[in-house]
Amino acid sequence: MINKNEVIYIEDTITLYLDNNMEVECDILAIFPIKEQFYVALMPQTPIEGYEPGEYFLYRYQSDGENVELSDIESDAEWEAVEDKFEELLDEEEFNSMK
């Protein structure tokens, strides 16, 4: 089980199935909490038509230790909060790697 204040960086992958039934293998960049909800940032391993190179995906994340469930972020306000938090984590990671 994930500690509710913990940010996790793991070297693992997950397969997404996009709306057009395209299967996309993604690297898991980070799993991080905001309040009581966890989120995951994913980066496609190969370019996807219609998406910018380097574009990442953000989803709500739930895991019981065996099964993982991803769900869409529904509101613009929630999306902005999640995106801001992930970009903050990227900035911290970049800063820490320069030390």
C-alpha positions as a printed NumPy array, in Angstrom:
array([[  0.   ,   0.   ,   0.   ],
       [  1.236,   3.5  ,  -0.816],
       [  1.789,   5.999,   1.984],
       [ -0.603,   8.909,   1.414],
       [  2.221,  11.49 ,   1.362],
       [  4.663,   9.472,  -0.697],
       [  5.749,  10.16 ,  -4.273],
       [  6.823,   7.017,  -6.07 ],
       [  9.144,   6.852,  -9.064],
       [  9.221,   3.391, -10.525],
       [ 10.716,   1.907, -13.624],
       [  7.732,   0.02 , -14.91 ],
       [  5.282,   0.112, -17.76 ],
       [  1.555,  -0.021, -18.239],
       [ -0.523,  -0.592, -21.358],
       [ -3.171,   2.012, -22.187],
       [ -6.055,   1.446, -24.554],
       [ -6.987,   4.746, -26.176],
       [-10.465,   5.681, -27.438],
       [ -9.586,   4.511, -30.958],
       [ -8.69 ,   1.034, -29.549],
       [ -5.   ,   1.791, -30.042],
       [ -2.776,  -0.06 , -27.587],
       [  0.019,   2.142, -26.194],
       [  2.832,   0.947, -23.947],
       [  3.762,   3.708, -21.475],
       [  6.489,   4.225, -18.914],
       [  5.253,   5.111, -15.44 ],
       [  6.963,   8.405, -14.578],
       [  5.533,   8.944, -11.101],
       [  2.663,   8.12 ,  -8.788],
       [  1.813,  11.006,  -6.479],
       [ -0.914,  12.136,  -4.086],
       [ -3.002,  15.262,  -3.937],
       [ -5.08 ,  15.244,  -0.767],
       [ -6.629,  11.749,  -0.544],
       [ -6.413,  10.887,  -4.28 ],
       [ -3.415,   9.387,  -6.087],
       [ -2.464,  10.211,  -9.668],
       [ -0.089,   8.67 , -12.192],
       [  1.97 ,  10.302, -14.934],
       [  2.619,   8.146, -18.004],
       [  4.884,   8.669, -21.025],
       [  4.27 ,   6.704, -24.25 ],
       [  7.312,   4.655, -25.271],
       [  6.743,   5.422, -28.956],
       [  5.265,   8.486, -30.698],
       [  1.488,   8.494, -31.101],
       [ -0.145,  10.082, -34.111],
       [ -2.064,  13.177, -33.054],
       [  0.031,  13.765, -29.921],
       [  3.07 ,  15.98 , -29.457],
       [  6.427,  14.276, -28.838],
       [  7.107,  14.312, -25.094],
       [  3.409,  14.662, -24.262],
       [  2.511,  12.734, -21.118],
       [ -0.773,  11.375, -19.783],
       [ -2.218,  12.006, -16.326],
       [ -4.829,   9.765, -14.709],
       [ -6.419,   9.102, -11.361],
       [ -4.726,   6.039,  -9.886],
       [ -5.948,   3.36 ,  -7.494],
       [ -4.215,   0.141,  -6.506],
       [ -4.969,  -2.547,  -3.962],
       [ -1.473,  -3.991,  -4.32 ],
       [ -2.486,  -6.465,  -7.026],
       [ -4.848,  -4.604,  -9.337],
       [ -4.426,  -1.127, -10.767],
       [ -7.303,   1.063, -11.896],
       [ -6.852,   4.245, -13.925],
       [ -9.667,   6.718, -14.443],
       [ -9.983,  10.001, -16.27 ],
       [ -9.583,  13.33 , -14.528],
       [-13.022,  14.85 , -14.944],
       [-12.827,  18.565, -14.158],
       [-10.585,  21.33 , -15.482],
       [ -9.775,  22.442, -11.919],
       [ -8.651,  18.942, -10.936],
       [ -6.631,  18.622, -14.17 ],
       [ -4.838,  21.915, -13.507],
       [ -4.01 ,  20.895,  -9.929],
       [ -2.62 ,  17.532, -11.066],
       [ -0.628,  19.064, -13.913],
       [  0.796,  21.745, -11.599],
       [  1.82 ,  19.117,  -9.026],
       [  3.477,  16.901, -11.651],
       [  5.378,  19.842, -13.155],
       [  6.503,  20.777,  -9.626],
       [  7.789,  17.207,  -9.179],
       [  9.655,  17.444, -12.506],
       [ 11.254,  20.725, -11.418],
       [ 12.325,  19.177,  -8.083],
       [ 13.747,  16.113,  -9.854],
       [ 15.699,  18.312, -12.272],
       [ 16.996,  20.478,  -9.407],
       [ 18.01 ,  17.426,  -7.35 ],
       [ 19.857,  15.894, -10.317],
       [ 21.97 ,  19.067, -10.65 ],
       [ 23.324,  18.827,  -7.067]])
